[in-house]
Amino acid sequence: MEALSSISTISFFQQVFFNGLTVGNLNSAIENWWIENNSILPEYQRIQQQHFYISLDEFQELLSKSSYELACSYCRITEEQFLALIQAGQVQTKRFRTWGTSFEVDCCEPRAGYTRYNVTVCCYWCNNAKTDEFSSTEFQPVAQALSLVWKQRLAKVNHSQ
């Protein structure tokens, strides 16, 4: 089985993007790349199958444990506080149609996958800032800073009411 080559993949995308091709051209180029590199498909599938996922029951259990006071595991903003900020216009994002209006599920340790004891509920901003780079422990200073900003904004909302 041919090993995955990140260099060939990078050079492929450099060739496509630096030649100013359209989205249609890019789609055709990707389809052709898969046809030409069909031998590595089993390797991609093997890598994808290594990621572990929680079942629907485990997911529902995660949310039901938090339902009494749904809060971000990192910055600790509650759902009620978050909705108050949105209603007061204190949350500024261009993505309200698709992101940022509800809590999300995050992997505490990014490389361990979505397993039962490695997932937590968090706000969009913490999940976005944490990315797949930081463990939950490493992310704590950033979460504390986000918490401070949310508290300041909540104070403005509470003061204006």
N, CA, C and O atoms as a DFTB+ gen file, in Angstrom:
644 C
 N C O
     1  1       0.842      -1.179       0.000
     2  2       0.000       0.000       0.000
     3  2       0.885       1.240       0.000
     4  3       1.818       1.367       0.793
     5  1       0.572       2.117      -0.884
     6  2       1.355       3.347      -1.003
     7  2       1.109       4.227       0.225
     8  3      -0.039       4.432       0.619
     9  1       2.161       4.737       0.819
    10  2       2.030       5.614       1.991
    11  2       1.499       6.972       1.572
    12  3       1.741       7.433       0.456
    13  1       0.775       7.605       2.477
    14  2       0.263       8.949       2.209
    15  2       1.419       9.923       2.110
    16  3       2.360       9.874       2.902
    17  1       1.340      10.785       1.155
    18  2       2.417      11.751       0.974
    19  2       1.858      13.155       1.105
    20  3       1.153      13.637       0.218
    21  1       2.173      13.806       2.209
    22  2       1.678      15.165       2.400
    23  2       2.330      16.114       1.405
    24  3       1.736      17.129       1.040
    25  1       3.530      15.803       0.966
    26  2       4.207      16.671       0.002
    27  2       3.467      16.659      -1.327
    28  3       3.275      17.715      -1.931
    29  1       3.044      15.483      -1.799
    30  2       2.322      15.435      -3.068
    31  2       0.969      16.118      -2.938
    32  3       0.516      16.765      -3.882
    33  1       0.312      15.986      -1.780
    34  2      -0.970      16.648      -1.564
    35  2      -0.785      18.159      -1.537
    36  3      -1.574      18.889      -2.136
    37  1       0.242      18.631      -0.851
    38  2       0.519      20.067      -0.786
    39  2       0.832      20.606      -2.170
    40  3       0.312      21.653      -2.556
    41  1       1.672      19.911      -2.920
    42  2       2.022      20.408      -4.249
    43  2       0.802      20.412      -5.166
    44  3       0.666      21.288      -6.020
    45  1      -0.083      19.435      -4.989
    46  2      -1.326      19.403      -5.764
    47  2      -2.149      20.662      -5.508
    48  3      -2.589      21.318      -6.452
    49  1      -2.362      21.004      -4.228
    50  2      -3.168      22.180      -3.902
    51  2      -2.452      23.475      -4.280
    52  3      -3.108      24.440      -4.673
    53  1      -1.142      23.517      -4.174
    54  2      -0.415      24.709      -4.609
    55  2      -0.615      24.915      -6.108
    56  3      -0.840      26.033      -6.572
    57  1      -0.529      23.835      -6.841
    58  2      -0.711      23.922      -8.283
    59  2      -2.113      24.429      -8.615
    60  3      -2.275      25.272      -9.497
    61  1      -3.118      23.922      -7.917
    62  2      -4.493      24.336      -8.191
    63  2      -4.727      25.786      -7.794
    64  3      -5.255      26.565      -8.587
    65  1      -4.339      26.160      -6.570
    66  2      -4.657      27.498      -6.077
    67  2      -3.806      28.595      -6.713
    68  3      -4.304      29.697      -6.940
    69  1      -2.569      28.326      -6.997
    70  2      -1.717      29.374      -7.543
    71  2      -1.924      29.586      -9.032
    72  3      -1.355      30.513      -9.609
    73  1      -2.722      28.750      -9.655
    74  2      -3.027      28.949     -11.064
    75  2      -4.343      29.686     -11.260
    76  3      -4.793      29.845     -12.395
    77  1      -4.972      30.143     -10.175
    78  2      -6.190      30.942     -10.254
    79  2      -7.384      30.209     -10.832
    80  3      -8.184      30.802     -11.555
    81  1      -7.515      28.943     -10.527
    82  2      -8.626      28.167     -11.066
    83  2      -9.921      28.471     -10.332
    84  3      -9.899      28.952      -9.199
    85  1     -11.050      28.191     -10.975
    86  2     -12.365      28.407     -10.374
    87  2     -12.715      27.222      -9.472
    88  3     -12.000      26.221      -9.437
    89  1     -13.818      27.352      -8.752
    90  2     -14.284      26.270      -7.888
    91  2     -14.580      25.025      -8.719
    92  3     -14.260      23.909      -8.311
    93  1     -15.190      25.221      -9.882
    94  2     -15.464      24.086     -10.772
    95  2     -14.184      23.387     -11.201
    96  3     -14.116      22.158     -11.241
    97  1     -13.157      24.193     -11.524
    98  2     -11.863      23.614     -11.883
    99  2     -11.271      22.857     -10.701
   100  3     -10.696      21.780     -10.862
   101  1     -11.419      23.435      -9.514
   102  2     -10.893      22.790      -8.310
   103  2     -11.600      21.461      -8.061
   104  3     -10.951      20.464      -7.743
   105  1     -12.921      21.439      -8.201
   106  2     -13.677      20.206      -8.009
   107  2     -13.212      19.132      -8.994
   108  3     -13.001      17.981      -8.610
   109  1     -13.057      19.507     -10.243
   110  2     -12.579      18.544     -11.254
   111  2     -11.172      18.058     -10.925
   112  3     -10.866      16.875     -11.077
   113  1     -10.315      18.976     -10.472
   114  2      -8.946      18.602     -10.122
   115  2      -8.931      17.627      -8.950
   116  3      -8.145      16.680      -8.941
   117  1      -9.794      17.852      -7.964
   118  2      -9.853      16.942      -6.813
   119  2     -10.353      15.576      -7.250
   120  3      -9.794      14.554      -6.851
   121  1     -11.401      15.548      -8.065
   122  2     -11.905      14.266      -8.574
   123  2     -10.814      13.522      -9.344
   124  3     -10.631      12.319      -9.156
   125  1     -10.098      14.228     -10.201
   126  2      -9.011      13.600     -10.966
   127  2      -7.892      13.111     -10.046
   128  3      -7.311      12.051     -10.279
   129  1      -7.592      13.889      -8.998
   130  2      -6.548      13.477      -8.048
   131  2      -6.928      12.173      -7.382
   132  3      -6.085      11.289      -7.230
   133  1      -8.208      12.031      -6.971
   134  2      -8.648      10.786      -6.336
   135  2      -8.577       9.615      -7.323
   136  3      -8.228       8.501      -6.935
   137  1      -8.901       9.858      -8.573
   138  2      -8.822       8.795      -9.579
   139  2      -7.363       8.358      -9.751
   140  3      -7.058       7.166      -9.787
   141  1      -6.478       9.339      -9.854
   142  2      -5.059       9.039     -10.042
   143  2      -4.405       8.424      -8.803
   144  3      -3.430       7.682      -8.923
   145  1      -4.930       8.725      -7.625
   146  2      -4.337       8.258      -6.369
   147  2      -5.261       7.299      -5.630
   148  3      -5.260       7.244      -4.400
   149  1      -6.036       6.558      -6.378
   150  2      -7.015       5.627      -5.816
   151  2      -6.384       4.611      -4.866
   152  3      -7.049       4.119      -3.954
   153  1      -5.126       4.301      -5.071
   154  2      -4.470       3.280      -4.245
   155  2      -4.331       3.707      -2.780
   156  3      -4.156       2.851      -1.913
   157  1      -4.403       5.000      -2.487
   158  2      -4.257       5.432      -1.089
   159  2      -5.601       5.569      -0.373
   160  3      -5.635       5.871       0.819
   161  1      -6.711       5.349      -1.087
   162  2      -8.023       5.449      -0.469
   163  2      -8.155       4.543       0.760
   164  3      -8.662       5.003       1.783
   165  1      -7.725       3.279       0.709
   166  2      -7.823       2.436       1.910
   167  2      -7.046       3.021       3.104
   168  3      -7.470       2.863       4.249
   169  1      -5.933       3.681       2.850
   170  2      -5.167       4.295       3.933
   171  2      -5.939       5.460       4.553
   172  3      -5.953       5.610       5.774
   173  1      -6.574       6.275       3.731
   174  2      -7.412       7.362       4.246
   175  2      -8.558       6.792       5.090
   176  3      -8.852       7.301       6.172
   177  1      -9.191       5.749       4.594
   178  2     -10.295       5.137       5.332
   179  2      -9.813       4.562       6.659
   180  3     -10.514       4.671       7.664
   181  1      -8.637       3.955       6.680
   182  2      -8.084       3.394       7.907
   183  2      -7.842       4.502       8.925
   184  3      -8.151       4.341      10.106
   185  1      -7.293       5.618       8.474
   186  2      -7.029       6.749       9.365
   187  2      -8.344       7.287       9.917
   188  3      -8.444       7.561      11.113
   189  1      -9.347       7.441       9.067
   190  2     -10.631       7.968       9.521
   191  2     -11.265       7.036      10.557
   192  3     -11.866       7.512      11.520
   193  1     -11.143       5.750      10.381
   194  2     -11.757       4.801      11.302
   195  2     -11.061       4.759      12.653
   196  3     -11.607       4.192      13.599
   197  1      -9.876       5.341      12.774
   198  2      -9.177       5.374      14.049
   199  2      -9.813       6.376      15.005
   200  3      -9.625       6.276      16.217
   201  1     -10.555       7.330      14.481
   202  2     -11.220       8.304      15.344
   203  2     -12.407       7.622      16.004
   204  3     -13.198       6.952      15.340
   205  1     -12.525       7.794      17.287
   206  2     -13.595       7.159      18.034
   207  2     -14.707       8.167      18.249
   208  3     -14.453       9.358      18.428
   209  1     -15.917       7.694      18.230
   210  2     -17.064       8.564      18.361
   211  2     -17.975       8.037      19.460
   212  3     -18.025       6.835      19.722
   213  1     -18.697       8.956      20.099
   214  2     -19.649       8.531      21.111
   215  2     -20.955       8.147      20.421
   216  3     -21.253       8.620      19.324
   217  1     -21.714       7.301      21.064
   218  2     -23.007       6.894      20.515
   219  2     -24.032       7.997      20.760
   220  3     -23.777       8.928      21.524
   221  1     -25.176       7.891      20.119
   222  2     -26.243       8.859      20.317
   223  2     -26.688       8.860      21.779
   224  3     -26.929       9.922      22.352
   225  1     -26.799       7.678      22.384
   226  2     -27.197       7.589      23.798
   227  2     -26.193       8.311      24.696
   228  3     -26.589       9.027      25.615
   229  1     -24.903       8.128      24.438
   230  2     -23.868       8.801      25.235
   231  2     -23.922      10.312      25.041
   232  3     -23.702      11.075      25.982
   233  1     -24.213      10.733      23.825
   234  2     -24.337      12.159      23.536
   235  2     -25.516      12.757      24.303
   236  3     -25.389      13.816      24.917
   237  1     -26.657      12.077      24.266
   238  2     -27.834      12.564      24.979
   239  2     -27.593      12.582      26.486
   240  3     -28.072      13.475      27.185
   241  1     -26.854      11.600      26.982
   242  2     -26.511      11.573      28.410
   243  2     -25.629      12.770      28.775
   244  3     -25.811      13.379      29.828
   245  1     -24.690      13.098      27.916
   246  2     -23.819      14.254      28.150
   247  2     -24.648      15.522      28.292
   248  3     -24.415      16.320      29.199
   249  1     -25.604      15.708      27.408
   250  2     -26.434      16.902      27.454
   251  2     -27.401      16.878      28.621
   252  3     -27.673      17.921      29.216
   253  1     -27.925      15.714      28.961
   254  2     -28.890      15.663      30.065
   255  2     -28.211      15.934      31.402
   256  3     -28.832      16.508      32.297
   257  1     -26.951      15.535      31.558
   258  2     -26.216      15.829      32.789
   259  2     -26.046      17.329      32.950
   260  3     -26.036      17.845      34.068
   261  1     -25.914      18.020      31.838
   262  2     -25.667      19.457      31.873
   263  2     -26.959      20.266      31.843
   264  3     -26.930      21.479      32.051
   265  1     -28.082      19.618      31.588
   266  2     -29.304      20.361      31.304
   267  2     -29.792      21.204      32.470
   268  3     -30.475      22.204      32.249
   269  1     -29.467      20.838      33.703
   270  2     -29.923      21.651      34.821
   271  2     -29.306      23.042      34.769
   272  3     -29.933      24.002      35.217
   273  1     -28.122      23.176      34.248
   274  2     -27.506      24.485      34.002
   275  2     -26.433      24.290      32.942
   276  3     -25.253      24.112      33.242
   277  1     -26.879      24.329      31.702
   278  2     -25.952      24.150      30.599
   279  2     -24.946      25.288      30.618
   280  3     -25.320      26.458      30.539
   281  1     -23.671      24.944      30.722
   282  2     -22.617      25.953      30.800
   283  2     -21.386      25.456      30.053
   284  3     -21.157      24.252      29.937
   285  1     -20.614      26.384      29.558
   286  2     -19.365      26.063      28.881
   287  2     -18.395      25.471      29.906
   288  3     -18.190      26.042      30.977
   289  1     -17.820      24.361      29.580
   290  2     -16.867      23.706      30.493
   291  2     -15.590      24.496      30.672
   292  3     -14.847      24.257      31.625
   293  1     -15.318      25.424      29.785
   294  2     -14.069      26.168      29.845
   295  2     -14.248      27.554      30.479
   296  3     -13.624      27.850      31.498
   297  1     -15.095      28.402      29.884
   298  2     -15.254      29.766      30.412
   299  2     -16.386      29.876      31.423
   300  3     -16.498      30.885      32.118
   301  1     -17.222      28.855      31.512
   302  2     -18.314      28.735      32.486
   303  2     -19.509      29.639      32.206
   304  3     -20.373      29.776      33.072
   305  1     -19.591      30.262      31.032
   306  2     -20.784      31.035      30.723
   307  2     -21.956      30.064      30.610
   308  3     -21.841      29.001      30.000
   309  1     -23.087      30.446      31.208
   310  2     -24.261      29.574      31.153
   311  2     -25.081      29.891      29.912
   312  3     -24.912      30.936      29.283
   313  1     -25.954      28.982      29.583
   314  2     -26.829      29.194      28.431
   315  2     -27.699      30.430      28.651
   316  3     -27.897      31.220      27.727
   317  1     -28.213      30.602      29.851
   318  2     -29.048      31.759      30.168
   319  2     -28.274      33.070      29.993
   320  3     -28.793      34.030      29.424
   321  1     -27.038      33.105      30.483
   322  2     -26.207      34.304      30.336
   323  2     -25.901      34.575      28.865
   324  3     -25.943      35.714      28.399
   325  1     -25.600      33.521      28.168
   326  2     -25.254      33.640      26.760
   327  2     -26.429      34.201      25.953
   328  3     -26.245      35.084      25.116
   329  1     -27.627      33.688      26.206
   330  2     -28.815      34.183      25.503
   331  2     -29.089      35.641      25.854
   332  3     -29.522      36.412      24.998
   333  1     -28.839      36.027      27.112
   334  2     -29.014      37.428      27.520
   335  2     -28.048      38.332      26.745
   336  3     -28.423      39.426      26.325
   337  1     -26.829      37.879      26.561
   338  2     -25.851      38.658      25.797
   339  2     -26.282      38.809      24.340
   340  3     -26.155      39.886      23.759
   341  1     -26.784      37.738      23.759
   342  2     -27.242      37.784      22.369
   343  2     -28.400      38.770      22.246
   344  3     -28.402      39.615      21.351
   345  1     -29.385      38.665      23.140
   346  2     -30.559      39.540      23.084
   347  2     -30.187      41.007      23.285
   348  3     -30.840      41.896      22.738
   349  1     -29.141      41.261      24.067
   350  2     -28.709      42.634      24.324
   351  2     -27.751      43.153      23.255
   352  3     -27.277      44.284      23.352
   353  1     -27.464      42.352      22.251
   354  2     -26.559      42.775      21.186
   355  2     -25.104      42.822      21.606
   356  3     -24.301      43.527      20.994
   357  1     -24.756      42.070      22.654
   358  2     -23.390      42.063      23.166
   359  2     -22.532      40.949      22.582
   360  3     -21.367      40.807      22.954
   361  1     -23.088      40.161      21.678
   362  2     -22.327      39.112      20.993
   363  2     -22.259      39.513      19.535
   364  3     -23.283      39.629      18.862
   365  1     -21.044      39.724      19.052
   366  2     -20.884      40.192      17.689
   367  2     -20.211      39.126      16.839
   368  3     -19.015      38.862      16.963
   369  1     -20.997      38.537      15.993
   370  2     -20.460      37.581      15.040
   371  2     -21.257      37.696      13.751
   372  3     -22.452      37.994      13.771
   373  1     -20.597      37.461      12.650
   374  2     -21.258      37.475      11.347
   375  2     -21.940      36.140      11.078
   376  3     -22.663      35.999      10.092
   377  1     -21.715      35.166      11.946
   378  2     -22.103      33.794      11.642
   379  2     -23.342      33.304      12.391
   380  3     -23.530      32.093      12.511
   381  1     -24.184      34.188      12.891
   382  2     -25.333      33.741      13.666
   383  2     -26.247      32.797      12.901
   384  3     -26.979      32.019      13.513
   385  1     -26.217      32.850      11.610
   386  2     -27.058      31.918      10.844
   387  2     -26.559      30.491      10.964
   388  3     -27.346      29.549      10.872
   389  1     -25.268      30.320      11.168
   390  2     -24.709      28.968      11.162
   391  2     -23.963      28.594      12.441
   392  3     -23.898      27.414      12.782
   393  1     -23.400      29.566      13.154
   394  2     -22.572      29.275      14.325
   395  2     -22.815      30.298      15.420
   396  3     -23.279      31.411      15.172
   397  1     -22.491      29.894      16.622
   398  2     -22.422      30.842      17.706
   399  2     -23.690      31.086      18.484
   400  3     -23.716      31.973      19.337
   401  1     -24.751      30.330      18.222
   402  2     -25.991      30.551      18.963
   403  2     -26.325      29.422      19.921
   404  3     -27.349      29.471      20.602
   405  1     -25.489      28.423      19.983
   406  2     -25.737      27.307      20.893
   407  2     -24.394      26.741      21.363
   408  3     -23.330      27.141      20.890
   409  1     -24.472      25.826      22.281
   410  2     -23.263      25.190      22.781
   411  2     -22.855      24.054      21.850
   412  3     -23.657      23.556      21.061
   413  1     -21.598      23.659      21.960
   414  2     -21.037      22.631      21.084
   415  2     -20.380      21.545      21.921
   416  3     -20.243      21.681      23.137
   417  1     -19.980      20.480      21.267
   418  2     -19.269      19.387      21.928
   419  2     -17.808      19.452      21.506
   420  3     -17.504      19.608      20.323
   421  1     -16.910      19.332      22.472
   422  2     -15.483      19.430      22.197
   423  2     -14.754      18.226      22.774
   424  3     -15.188      17.643      23.767
   425  1     -13.643      17.859      22.145
   426  2     -12.743      16.842      22.699
   427  2     -11.807      17.525      23.695
   428  3     -11.099      18.467      23.338
   429  1     -11.803      17.055      24.928
   430  2     -10.921      17.641      25.945
   431  2      -9.465      17.504      25.521
   432  3      -8.702      18.469      25.568
   433  1      -9.090      16.312      25.112
   434  2      -7.753      16.044      24.582
   435  2      -7.933      15.816      23.081
   436  3      -8.472      14.788      22.673
   437  1      -7.488      16.763      22.263
   438  2      -7.821      16.754      20.836
   439  2      -7.510      15.470      20.077
   440  3      -8.274      15.089      19.189
   441  1      -6.447      14.814      20.389
   442  2      -6.050      13.638      19.600
   443  2      -6.674      12.341      20.093
   444  3      -6.410      11.278      19.531
   445  1      -7.493      12.411      21.131
   446  2      -8.103      11.197      21.686
   447  2      -9.469      10.900      21.076
   448  3     -10.046       9.851      21.365
   449  1      -9.999      11.782      20.249
   450  2     -11.263      11.529      19.576
   451  2     -12.477      11.777      20.453
   452  3     -12.361      12.120      21.629
   453  1     -13.627      11.596      19.859
   454  2     -14.899      11.836      20.543
   455  2     -15.329      10.578      21.284
   456  3     -16.259       9.882      20.877
   457  1     -14.647      10.311      22.357
   458  2     -14.980       9.148      23.176
   459  2     -15.761       9.599      24.398
   460  3     -15.785      10.783      24.735
   461  1     -16.390       8.653      25.049
   462  2     -17.294       8.952      26.158
   463  2     -16.683       9.852      27.235
   464  3     -17.344      10.773      27.715
   465  1     -15.456       9.600      27.610
   466  2     -14.843      10.357      28.706
   467  2     -13.913      11.463      28.215
   468  3     -13.144      12.032      28.990
   469  1     -13.994      11.759      26.928
   470  2     -13.130      12.801      26.373
   471  2     -13.926      13.930      25.724
   472  3     -13.351      14.748      25.005
   473  1     -15.215      13.993      25.957
   474  2     -16.016      15.059      25.377
   475  2     -16.622      15.927      26.473
   476  3     -16.874      15.477      27.591
   477  1     -16.841      17.170      26.116
   478  2     -17.446      18.112      27.042
   479  2     -18.263      19.129      26.258
   480  3     -18.097      19.265      25.045
   481  1     -19.133      19.835      26.944
   482  2     -19.948      20.873      26.328
   483  2     -19.223      22.204      26.504
   484  3     -18.702      22.504      27.578
   485  1     -19.198      22.999      25.429
   486  2     -18.543      24.311      25.527
   487  2     -19.219      25.290      24.587
   488  3     -19.992      24.905      23.711
   489  1     -18.911      26.566      24.786
   490  2     -19.471      27.590      23.905
   491  2     -18.681      27.612      22.590
   492  3     -17.565      27.101      22.497
   493  1     -19.294      28.212      21.606
   494  2     -18.685      28.324      20.281
   495  2     -17.307      28.988      20.348
   496  3     -16.367      28.553      19.683
   497  1     -17.198      30.055      21.167
   498  2     -15.951      30.822      21.187
   499  2     -14.822      30.021      21.807
   500  3     -13.696      30.060      21.311
   501  1     -15.094      29.305      22.866
   502  2     -14.040      28.470      23.461
   503  2     -13.656      27.338      22.520
   504  3     -12.473      27.039      22.354
   505  1     -14.647      26.711      21.906
   506  2     -14.356      25.619      20.980
   507  2     -13.526      26.124      19.811
   508  3     -12.593      25.451      19.373
   509  1     -13.855      27.290      19.311
   510  2     -13.124      27.878      18.197
   511  2     -11.697      28.243      18.600
   512  3     -10.750      27.971      17.863
   513  1     -11.550      28.855      19.763
   514  2     -10.225      29.294      20.212
   515  2      -9.331      28.115      20.596
   516  3      -8.122      28.151      20.370
   517  1      -9.918      27.084      21.168
   518  2      -9.138      25.926      21.619
   519  2      -8.621      25.122      20.421
   520  3      -7.549      24.520      20.486
   521  1      -9.367      25.119      19.366
   522  2      -9.060      24.363      18.146
   523  2      -8.690      22.917      18.492
   524  3      -9.158      22.377      19.494
   525  1      -7.870      22.308      17.677
   526  2      -7.387      20.947      17.944
   527  2      -5.964      20.979      18.474
   528  3      -5.274      19.960      18.485
   529  1      -5.534      22.139      18.908
   530  2      -4.149      22.307      19.331
   531  2      -3.944      22.125      20.831
   532  3      -2.941      21.552      21.258
   533  1      -4.894      22.612      21.633
   534  2      -4.665      22.676      23.067
   535  2      -5.484      21.652      23.837
   536  3      -6.630      21.362      23.491
   537  1      -4.882      21.114      24.877
   538  2      -5.649      20.273      25.795
   539  2      -6.509      21.194      26.648
   540  3      -6.306      22.408      26.649
   541  1      -7.458      20.631      27.369
   542  2      -8.321      21.472      28.202
   543  2      -7.511      22.183      29.284
   544  3      -7.828      23.313      29.656
   545  1      -6.481      21.534      29.782
   546  2      -5.624      22.156      30.796
   547  2      -4.834      23.316      30.204
   548  3      -4.764      24.387      30.806
   549  1      -4.247      23.117      29.046
   550  2      -3.481      24.177      28.391
   551  2      -4.361      25.368      28.037
   552  3      -3.895      26.507      28.015
   553  1      -5.625      25.107      27.763
   554  2      -6.538      26.153      27.319
   555  2      -7.065      27.023      28.463
   556  3      -7.621      28.090      28.204
   557  1      -6.907      26.603      29.699
   558  2      -7.502      27.323      30.828
   559  2      -7.179      28.817      30.891
   560  3      -8.091      29.600      31.153
   561  1      -5.947      29.258      30.668
   562  2      -5.698      30.711      30.708
   563  2      -6.520      31.492      29.673
   564  3      -6.975      32.603      29.945
   565  1      -6.704      30.906      28.498
   566  2      -7.504      31.556      27.462
   567  2      -8.965      31.574      27.892
   568  3      -9.650      32.583      27.730
   569  1      -9.442      30.461      28.438
   570  2     -10.828      30.379      28.901
   571  2     -11.098      31.402      29.999
   572  3     -12.173      32.001      30.039
   573  1     -10.143      31.602      30.878
   574  2     -10.307      32.595      31.948
   575  2     -10.409      34.005      31.367
   576  3     -11.186      34.828      31.850
   577  1      -9.629      34.272      30.340
   578  2      -9.701      35.586      29.689
   579  2     -11.058      35.775      29.002
   580  3     -11.651      36.850      29.090
   581  1     -11.545      34.750      28.328
   582  2     -12.869      34.829      27.703
   583  2     -13.949      35.020      28.765
   584  3     -14.890      35.787      28.562
   585  1     -13.822      34.337      29.878
   586  2     -14.771      34.464      30.977
   587  2     -14.833      35.909      31.485
   588  3     -15.910      36.434      31.767
   589  1     -13.685      36.524      31.594
   590  2     -13.622      37.917      32.042
   591  2     -14.370      38.842      31.073
   592  3     -15.105      39.731      31.503
   593  1     -14.184      38.634      29.790
   594  2     -14.876      39.448      28.785
   595  2     -16.378      39.236      28.886
   596  3     -17.142      40.201      28.867
   597  1     -16.814      37.980      28.993
   598  2     -18.255      37.708      29.110
   599  2     -18.819      38.377      30.363
   600  3     -19.906      38.952      30.310
   601  1     -18.108      38.315      31.480
   602  2     -18.579      38.937      32.725
   603  2     -18.688      40.453      32.577
   604  3     -19.637      41.057      33.076
   605  1     -17.731      41.063      31.900
   606  2     -17.783      42.505      31.663
   607  2     -19.001      42.874      30.815
   608  3     -19.692      43.854      31.096
   609  1     -19.250      42.086      29.785
   610  2     -20.405      42.360      28.928
   611  2     -21.717      42.118      29.683
   612  3     -22.683      42.864      29.521
   613  1     -21.737      41.075      30.502
   614  2     -22.949      40.813      31.305
   615  2     -23.210      41.949      32.277
   616  3     -24.362      42.306      32.521
   617  1     -22.157      42.516      32.830
   618  2     -22.314      43.647      33.760
   619  2     -22.937      44.841      33.042
   620  3     -23.770      45.543      33.614
   621  1     -22.539      45.074      31.794
   622  2     -23.150      46.162      31.011
   623  2     -24.640      45.912      30.796
   624  3     -25.461      46.820      30.924
   625  1     -24.974      44.654      30.465
   626  2     -26.369      44.296      30.225
   627  2     -27.178      44.464      31.505
   628  3     -28.265      45.042      31.479
   629  1     -26.668      43.975      32.600
   630  2     -27.377      44.056      33.885
   631  2     -27.493      45.505      34.367
   632  3     -28.488      45.879      34.988
   633  1     -26.480      46.310      34.080
   634  2     -26.498      47.711      34.494
   635  2     -27.516      48.524      33.698
   636  3     -28.119      49.459      34.225
   637  1     -27.704      48.166      32.425
   638  2     -28.618      48.919      31.569
   639  2     -30.074      48.525      31.780
   640  3     -30.970      49.207      31.284
   641  1     -30.327      47.448      32.500
   642  2     -31.713      46.986      32.693
   643  2     -32.387      47.677      33.836
   644  3     -33.551      47.400      34.125
